[in-house]
Structure formats: C-alpha cells, structure tokens
Amino acid sequence: MGRALLSHFLIVSNSSPRLVSSLKCRSRGGLPSKYCKTPGLIRQNRNLATHNGCGFRCYCNVSLSEPTAPVASSSSVKKRIVSGVQPTGSIHLGNYLGAIKNWIALQNSYETLFFIVDLHAITLPYDTQQLSKATRETAAIYLACGIDNSKSHVRAHVELMWLLSSATPIGWLNKMIQFKEKSHKAGGENVGVALLTYPVLMASDILLYQSDFVPVGEDQKQHLELTRELAERVNYLYGGRKWKKLGGRGGAIFKVPEPLIPPAGARVMSLTDGLSKMSKSAPSDQSRINLLDPKDVIANKIKRCKTDSSAGLEFDNLERPECNNLLSIYQLISGKTKGEVAEECQNMNWGTFKPLLTDALIEHLHPIQVRYEEIMSDSAYLDKVLADGAAKAADIADATLNNVYQAMGFLRR
C-alpha cells in the first residue's frame, strides 16, 4: 500500500468499481509487448487516472451525499479489500470522515484487511524511538473508531517484495512521480534505495492477499497501476503451464486487483484556508481538528477558524469556501442531510453557528477518545489484537508466498 495507499481514504461508490483493463497486445515471440519493450510503460491515461482523488498514508476525499455501504456480492464468498495506513499516531478529521468511517462500512459488505504499514514509514528519515509508539497509537485510534482487524508485522511482505523486485523493470520505478518529487525534497542521490523500491513493497502488500479491490487516492493511482502491471507480468512469466509443470495448480499466481473509484465529492478543507485540503503536514495545527484534541482545543480552533462577513450561511457558494467547508463538516458529523443543514443554518450568523459546530464535534468525538484511552491503558489487549490480526493475515500471505516460490522454481519449503 505505499506511503499513501493507506492515507488517502476514500468513499466508495455504490456502483461497482471500474476495472482498469489490461493490454492484450502481444509481441512476435508471444510475450505481451509491454513486457518486451524498454521498461517504463506505467500508463497514466487509462480509466484509473480519470477520477478525482485523495494516501497508504491515509489519503482522503469526503462525499457530501450521505454515503451508503457498497452492495454485498450475491456470492457466499465476500470480495476482499486491502488497504493500510502509515503509523503516524495522528489522525485528523479529514482522515476520519473521508476514510475511516467508510472503512467501517466496508467491513459489513466485504472481507477487509487493513494494515498499519510500519515498513513503509522508514523509506524516509524517521525517529526510531517513535516508530513503535506511533504504530501502537495509530492501531488504537483505528480500533477506537471501529476498525476491528488492524495488523502489522507480517514478514511475508518483505519476502514477496524481494521476489517481485526481480521481476520489476527499473524503468518502471524510475518513472514513478512520487519518487522524483520526494527524492528531490529529501536530498537527491543521498536518499535511501527504499524510496525507489517501496512501490514494489506496496504491490507486495496488495498481491499477497489476492485482493479484489483497493481504495485508491489521487497520489496512489500510479502505484496501483504498477501493482496491476506487475501482477500481469509475473502471471505471464511464471504462471499457467510453467507453474503446473513445477507441481503447482497452474493458472494465475496473483489476482489482478481492481481500483475502488470514489464518486466526485468535496474534501474536508483546512480551518485556516477553505481552498486547501485539511492535512497533517500543514505547518499550523490550527488548520485541522485532530481526533484526540481535547474539548477546549476543539472549541478554540473553531472559534478562531477562518470565516467571512457575508450574512447567513449557505452551501456551494464558490465565493464562500470556508462557509461551505464548515457547513459540510457539521452535516457529516451530525448525520443530517444537506437540505436539513441548509434550512437549519441559513439565517444563522457565525456567533451562533460556531458553538453549534463545536458541540457537535465534541459530542461525536468523545466516545472515540474515551475508547482510545481505554485501549492505550491496556497494553496486553492492544498487543493481542495486533498479534491476532497478524496471525490471521500471515495464514493468507504464506499461502500466496509459497505459490510464488514454487512457480519461480525454488525447492518446496
């Protein structure tokens, strides 16, 4: 899942996710032409790149229509969704409304595997003293919100990453936009190799679990495309009859995952700038509501947030982005419809509305904060949840990993 796969959490459309179709053209020798040409064919003009998005660091868009859980498959076997989140220990309102609440809904209709991607956290310089602490805090937040199967520490991810690396053309990785941007910011040639290869780790995260769908954010579209291309490449090079001759079942080694494309919708914006997305990387903490902010901090942030001098409150006025953002937050937190909020607030001034929004935020976040404190005070419980989740995930991952080893010609383990 990648530094972002897990952080731009997205709302899933009620319609079936769109499949990014793969190329079917083949070269004279029978191998698909995309595998014979010079590497670097990660295409950006296909269906996957046509939607508006939000990171495996939570990466968020929020629909202002009231989201409905996706319709479950008619089959008795649920489709599987895989995604994850960086162990930052800090989750803000945008992450929660745009992703976490939707993950909870997905649990009702799909088999879900959600990870704390601690391996991804070390691709750039990090605080070694804080990594385990942040992992535990992040897991506790997600458990407090209702995500019931958080996981970390599954060794098969690293093993599969190495095997996939042998089949990944260097040209594919050199063309990854995030690598170019982040390596430049981090010091060019002095950055670790992991920054270049972590899209392969992200592919390993997804392919290990034979994922049907992956929620995709704007900055992860290219990474999922690489994952799909790599699955197709390995299936062709090692699957089918070649695998069967080695004693395997034959056919595809990896399921090629489809993206879950979010519907168009407004994002949760900064409290200090209605034109900028709420972000944990923003320099001012005043710009966001963190899930663990105390009541007085929430009240102060709302009291000081940017507004305007126009009379009344209204949605969808392009000249009043802060007004639209605050009304949208109130709608999502209160559970009311857009029409109900518009009618309730149309004649309000900011002096009346801000206390209303503050009370709604405090009331909504209080149970989460209480549950978080309970979880963090019981380290044995938290460790057991993570260990049980890792054991469940490892059973699935090891089956896939053994198939890959066999198909690539290794002795049976």
C-alpha positions in Angstrom: 0.0 0.0 0.0 2.5 2.7 0.0 3.2 5.8 1.8 -0.1 6.8 0.6 -2.2 3.9 -0.3 -3.4 3.9 3.1 -3.6 7.5 3.6 -6.0 8.9 1.2 -9.0 7.2 2.5 -11.8 7.3 0.1 -15.5 6.9 0.0 -16.6 4.0 -2.2 -19.3 4.4 -4.8 -22.4 2.4 -4.6 -21.9 1.3 -8.2 -19.4 -1.4 -9.0 -15.8 -0.3 -9.1 -14.5 0.3 -12.6 -11.9 -2.2 -13.8 -8.7 -0.9 -15.3 -8.4 -3.2 -18.3 -5.1 -4.6 -19.2 -3.5 -4.6 -22.6 -3.9 -7.7 -24.7 -1.4 -7.0 -27.5 1.5 -9.4 -27.8 4.9 -9.4 -29.5 6.0 -11.8 -32.2 7.5 -14.1 -29.6 4.3 -14.4 -27.7 5.2 -12.3 -24.7 2.9 -9.3 -24.2 4.6 -6.4 -25.9 4.5 -4.3 -22.8 7.0 -6.7 -21.3 9.3 -6.8 -24.3 9.7 -3.1 -24.8 12.0 -0.8 -22.9 10.7 -0.7 -19.3 8.8 2.3 -18.1 5.3 1.7 -19.5 3.3 2.8 -16.5 0.5 4.5 -18.3 -1.4 7.4 -16.8 -4.2 7.9 -19.4 -6.4 4.9 -18.6 -9.5 4.7 -16.5 -7.6 4.6 -13.3 -6.3 8.1 -13.9 -9.5 9.8 -14.8 -11.2 10.3 -11.4 -10.7 12.9 -8.7 -8.9 11.5 -5.7 -7.3 12.0 -2.1 -2.5 8.4 1.0 -1.2 4.1 2.2 -0.8 7.1 4.3 -4.4 7.9 4.7 -5.4 9.8 1.6 -9.0 11.4 1.9 -12.0 12.7 0.0 -15.4 13.3 1.6 -18.7 12.9 -0.2 -21.3 15.4 0.8 -24.0 13.0 -0.1 -24.8 10.5 2.6 -22.6 7.5 1.8 -24.1 4.1 1.7 -22.2 0.9 2.3 -21.5 -0.9 -1.0 -23.8 -3.7 -2.0 -22.5 -7.0 -0.9 -21.8 -9.7 -3.6 -24.5 -12.2 -4.2 -21.9 -14.9 -3.9 -21.5 -16.5 -0.5 -17.8 -15.7 -0.7 -17.2 -12.0 0.0 -14.8 -10.0 -2.1 -11.7 -8.8 -0.4 -10.5 -5.3 0.1 -6.9 -4.5 1.3 -5.6 -1.1 2.4 -3.5 0.4 5.1 -2.3 3.5 7.0 1.0 5.0 8.0 1.9 4.8 11.7 1.7 8.5 12.3 -0.2 8.3 15.6 -2.0 11.5 14.4 -5.4 11.2 12.6 -7.4 14.3 11.8 -11.0 15.0 11.0 -10.4 14.8 7.2 -8.9 11.3 7.6 -11.8 10.2 9.8 -14.6 11.5 7.6 -13.0 10.7 4.3 -11.7 7.2 5.1 -12.1 5.6 8.5 -15.9 5.9 8.6 -16.0 4.3 5.1 -13.7 1.5 6.1 -16.1 0.7 8.9 -18.9 0.5 6.3 -16.8 -1.7 4.0 -16.4 -4.3 6.8 -20.1 -5.0 6.5 -20.0 -5.9 2.8 -16.5 -7.2 2.2 -13.8 -9.2 3.7 -11.4 -6.4 4.8 -7.7 -6.4 5.6 -6.4 -3.1 7.0 -2.8 -2.7 7.9 -0.5 -0.4 9.9 2.2 -0.1 7.3 5.2 0.3 9.6 7.6 -0.9 6.9 6.6 2.0 4.6 7.4 4.5 7.4 11.1 4.0 7.1 11.5 5.0 3.4 12.4 8.5 4.5 14.4 9.5 7.6 12.4 8.7 10.7 12.6 8.7 14.5 13.5 5.2 15.6 12.3 5.9 19.2 8.8 6.9 17.9 8.1 4.2 15.3 6.7 1.5 17.7 4.9 4.2 19.8 3.3 5.6 16.7 2.3 2.2 15.5 0.5 1.4 18.7 -1.2 4.8 18.8 -2.4 4.5 15.3 -3.7 1.0 15.9 -5.5 2.2 19.0 -7.2 5.1 17.1 -8.5 2.7 14.4 -9.7 0.2 16.9 -11.4 3.0 18.8 -13.2 4.1 15.6 -14.4 0.6 14.9 -11.8 -0.9 12.6 -11.7 -4.4 14.1 -8.8 -6.1 12.4 -5.7 -3.9 12.4 -2.4 -5.7 11.6 1.3 -5.2 11.4 4.5 -7.3 11.5 3.7 -9.8 8.7 7.1 -10.9 7.4 5.8 -12.3 4.1 5.5 -8.7 2.8 9.3 -8.3 2.7 9.9 -11.8 1.2 7.5 -11.2 -1.6 8.9 -7.8 -2.2 12.3 -9.3 -2.9 10.8 -11.8 -5.3 8.7 -9.2 -7.1 11.8 -6.9 -7.3 13.5 -9.5 -9.5 10.6 -9.1 -12.0 10.2 -5.3 -11.8 12.0 -3.4 -14.6 14.0 -0.5 -13.1 12.4 1.8 -15.8 9.0 1.3 -14.2 10.3 2.6 -10.8 12.3 5.5 -12.3 9.1 6.8 -13.8 7.2 7.0 -10.5 6.2 10.6 -9.9 6.3 10.4 -6.1 9.9 9.1 -6.2 11.0 12.0 -8.3 9.3 14.5 -6.1 10.3 13.1 -2.7 13.9 12.2 -3.6 14.4 15.8 -4.8 13.0 17.1 -1.5 15.0 14.6 0.6 18.4 15.4 -1.0 18.6 13.7 -4.4 21.2 10.9 -4.5 21.5 10.7 -0.7 18.1 9.2 -0.2 17.8 5.5 0.6 17.1 2.9 -2.1 13.8 2.1 -0.2 12.3 5.3 -1.5 12.7 4.0 -5.1 11.6 0.4 -4.3 8.7 1.0 -1.9 6.1 0.8 -4.7 7.2 -2.8 -5.0 6.5 -3.2 -1.3 3.1 -1.7 -1.8 2.5 -4.2 -4.6 3.5 -7.0 -2.2 1.1 -5.7 0.4 -1.8 -5.9 -2.1 -0.9 -9.1 -4.1 -0.1 -11.2 -1.0 -3.8 -11.2 -0.1 -5.2 -11.9 -3.5 -7.1 -8.6 -3.2 -10.2 -7.9 -5.3 -10.3 -4.2 -4.7 -8.1 -1.4 -3.4 -9.3 2.0 -2.4 -7.2 4.5 -4.4 -6.2 8.1 -3.7 -5.1 10.7 -6.2 -1.4 10.2 -5.5 -1.6 6.4 -5.5 -3.2 5.9 -8.9 0.2 5.3 -10.5 1.3 2.9 -7.7 -1.8 0.7 -8.1 -1.2 0.7 -11.9 2.3 -0.6 -11.3 0.8 -3.3 -9.0 -1.6 -4.4 -11.7 1.1 -4.4 -14.3 3.4 -6.4 -12.1 0.8 -9.0 -11.3 0.1 -9.5 -15.0 3.9 -9.7 -15.7 4.5 -12.3 -13.0 1.4 -14.3 -14.0 2.7 -14.4 -17.6 6.4 -15.2 -16.8 5.8 -17.8 -14.1 2.1 -18.9 -14.1 0.0 -21.1 -16.3 1.5 -24.3 -17.7 5.0 -23.3 -16.5 3.8 -23.3 -12.9 1.8 -26.5 -13.4 4.9 -28.3 -14.7 6.6 -27.5 -11.4 3.8 -29.2 -9.5 1.6 -26.1 -8.9 -2.0 -25.7 -9.7 -1.4 -23.6 -12.9 -3.3 -20.6 -13.9 -2.8 -17.1 -12.5 -0.5 -16.7 -9.5 -1.9 -13.4 -8.5 -5.4 -11.9 -8.7 -5.1 -8.6 -10.6 -6.8 -6.1 -8.2 -9.4 -3.5 -9.3 -9.5 0.1 -8.0 -12.3 1.3 -5.9 -13.0 4.7 -7.5 -14.7 7.3 -5.3 -17.5 9.4 -6.6 -16.9 13.1 -7.1 -17.2 14.9 -3.8 -16.0 17.8 -1.7 -12.9 17.3 0.5 -12.7 18.3 4.2 -10.7 21.6 3.9 -8.4 23.4 6.2 -9.8 25.6 9.0 -7.5 28.4 8.0 -8.0 28.2 4.3 -11.1 26.9 2.7 -9.3 26.3 -0.6 -6.7 23.9 0.9 -7.3 20.3 2.0 -7.1 19.6 5.7 -3.7 18.0 6.1 -1.4 16.7 8.9 1.5 18.2 7.0 0.2 21.7 7.3 2.6 23.8 9.5 -0.2 25.1 11.7 -2.1 22.7 14.0 -4.9 25.4 14.0 -5.7 24.2 10.4 -7.1 20.9 11.5 -9.2 19.1 14.1 -7.3 16.1 15.4 -9.4 13.1 16.6 -7.7 13.3 20.0 -7.9 17.1 20.5 -9.4 17.9 24.0 -12.7 19.8 24.2 -11.1 23.2 24.9 -8.7 22.8 21.9 -11.6 21.9 19.6 -13.6 24.9 20.9 -10.6 27.3 20.4 -9.9 26.0 16.9 -13.5 26.5 15.8 -13.7 29.9 17.5 -10.6 31.1 15.6 -11.2 29.4 12.3 -11.4 31.5 9.1 -14.9 32.7 8.1 -16.4 35.6 6.1 -18.5 38.7 6.7 -21.5 37.7 4.5 -25.0 37.4 6.0 -26.4 33.9 6.6 -24.8 30.6 5.9 -25.0 28.6 2.6 -23.6 25.7 0.7 -21.9 25.7 -2.7 -21.1 29.4 -3.0 -17.7 29.5 -4.7 -17.0 32.9 -3.1 -17.5 31.4 0.4 -15.3 28.3 0.6 -14.9 28.4 4.4 -18.7 28.6 4.8 -19.2 25.6 2.6 -16.5 23.6 4.4 -17.8 24.3 7.9 -21.4 23.5 7.0 -20.2 20.3 5.3 -18.3 19.3 8.4 -21.4 19.9 10.5 -23.5 17.9 8.1 -21.2 14.9 8.2 -20.7 15.0 12.0 -24.3 15.5 12.8 -25.6 12.9 10.4 -28.2 15.3 8.9 -28.9 15.7 5.3 -27.6 18.7 3.3 -31.1 20.0 3.0 -31.7 19.8 6.7 -28.5 21.7 7.5 -29.2 24.3 4.9 -32.6 25.0 6.3 -31.3 25.0 9.9 -28.4 27.3 9.4 -29.5 29.6 6.6 -30.3 32.5 8.9 -27.6 32.0 11.4 -24.6 34.2 12.0 -21.1 32.8 12.8 -21.6 33.6 16.5 -24.5 31.2 16.6 -23.1 28.5 14.3 -19.6 28.1 15.7 -20.9 26.9 19.2 -23.3 24.6 17.4 -20.5 23.0 15.3 -18.2 22.9 18.4 -20.8 21.0 20.4 -21.5 18.5 17.5 -17.7 17.8 17.1 -17.1 17.3 20.8 -20.2 15.0 21.2 -19.2 12.9 18.1 -15.5 12.5 19.0 -15.9 12.0 22.8 -16.8 8.2 22.6 -13.8 7.7 20.3 -11.5 9.5 22.7 -12.8 7.6 25.7 -12.4 4.2 23.9 -8.9 5.2 22.7 -7.8 5.9 26.3 -9.2 2.5 27.4 -7.3 0.7 24.7 -4.0 2.6 25.3 -4.2 1.8 29.1 -4.5 -1.9 28.3 -1.3 -2.8 26.5 -1.9 -6.5 26.7 -5.2 -6.1 24.9 -3.7 -4.0 22.2 -0.8 -6.3 21.7 -3.2 -9.3 21.4 -5.3 -7.5 18.8 -2.2 -6.8 16.7 -0.9 -10.3 17.1 -4.2 -12.0 16.3 -4.6 -9.8 13.2 -1.0 -10.6 12.1 -1.6 -14.3 12.6 -4.8 -14.2 10.5 -3.1 -12.2 7.8 0.0 -14.4 7.8 -2.1 -17.5 7.1 -3.3 -15.9 3.9 0.0 -14.3 3.0 2.1 -17.5 3.5 -0.2 -19.5 1.1 0.4 -16.9 -1.7 4.2 -16.7 -0.9 4.6 -20.5 -1.1 2.9 -20.5 -4.5 5.3 -17.8 -5.8 8.3 -19.6 -4.5 7.1 -22.8 -6.2 6.3 -21.0 -9.5 9.7 -19.3 -9.6 11.4 -22.7 -9.3 12.5 -22.7 -5.6 12.6 -26.0 -3.7 9.4 -26.6 -1.6 9.7 -25.0 1.8 
